[in-house]
Amino acid sequence: MSARRSREDWEKLFDVFEKSGQSAKEFCRSRRIRPDTFKWWRWRLARPADAAMSAIELVPVDVKAPAHALVQGPALVVTVAGVALAIPVGADIEYVTTLVARLRDVC
């Protein structure tokens, strides 16, 4: 197993790749790099360093659902980005659509 490369190592490696004239497949094969790892780092380095963290601001909130809001009876369970939502049958579809879209954007 080879040692893990740092972000700086990958940046240098991509400089070498760009000057090599090789295809990504050839470059990976010649250096025994997994193509999926190569693609992920290429994508990662194309993003600003702190783009993911700077776009998210966490704010603590207290959530108190009224008793009638608890799911009692049939429900559709939707999982978005690892969050399971139990949607009661008959729920407002516009609300559910907005909620799922927001979760997908944030997570």
Contacts in CASP RR format, 6 or more apart in sequence:
PFRMAT RR
TARGET T0000
AUTHOR 0000-0000-0000
METHOD contacts of the structure
MODEL  1
MSARRSREDWEKLFDVFEKSGQSAKEFCRSRRIRPDTFKWWRWRLARPAD
AAMSAIELVPVDVKAPAHALVQGPALVVTVAGVALAIPVGADIEYVTTLV
ARLRDVC
2 32 0 8 1.000
5 13 0 8 1.000
7 45 0 8 1.000
10 41 0 8 1.000
10 44 0 8 1.000
10 45 0 8 1.000
11 45 0 8 1.000
13 31 0 8 1.000
14 41 0 8 1.000
14 42 0 8 1.000
14 45 0 8 1.000
17 24 0 8 1.000
17 27 0 8 1.000
20 27 0 8 1.000
22 30 0 8 1.000
24 35 0 8 1.000
24 38 0 8 1.000
24 39 0 8 1.000
24 42 0 8 1.000
25 35 0 8 1.000
27 33 0 8 1.000
27 38 0 8 1.000
28 34 0 8 1.000
28 35 0 8 1.000
28 38 0 8 1.000
48 54 0 8 1.000
56 106 0 8 1.000
71 86 0 8 1.000
71 87 0 8 1.000
71 88 0 8 1.000
72 88 0 8 1.000
73 88 0 8 1.000
73 89 0 8 1.000
74 88 0 8 1.000
74 89 0 8 1.000
75 86 0 8 1.000
75 87 0 8 1.000
75 88 0 8 1.000
75 89 0 8 1.000
76 86 0 8 1.000
76 87 0 8 1.000
76 89 0 8 1.000
77 84 0 8 1.000
77 85 0 8 1.000
77 86 0 8 1.000
77 87 0 8 1.000
78 84 0 8 1.000
78 85 0 8 1.000
78 87 0 8 1.000
78 96 0 8 1.000
78 100 0 8 1.000
79 85 0 8 1.000
80 100 0 8 1.000
80 103 0 8 1.000
80 104 0 8 1.000
80 107 0 8 1.000
81 103 0 8 1.000
81 104 0 8 1.000
81 106 0 8 1.000
81 107 0 8 1.000
82 107 0 8 1.000
83 103 0 8 1.000
83 107 0 8 1.000
85 99 0 8 1.000
85 100 0 8 1.000
85 103 0 8 1.000
87 96 0 8 1.000
END
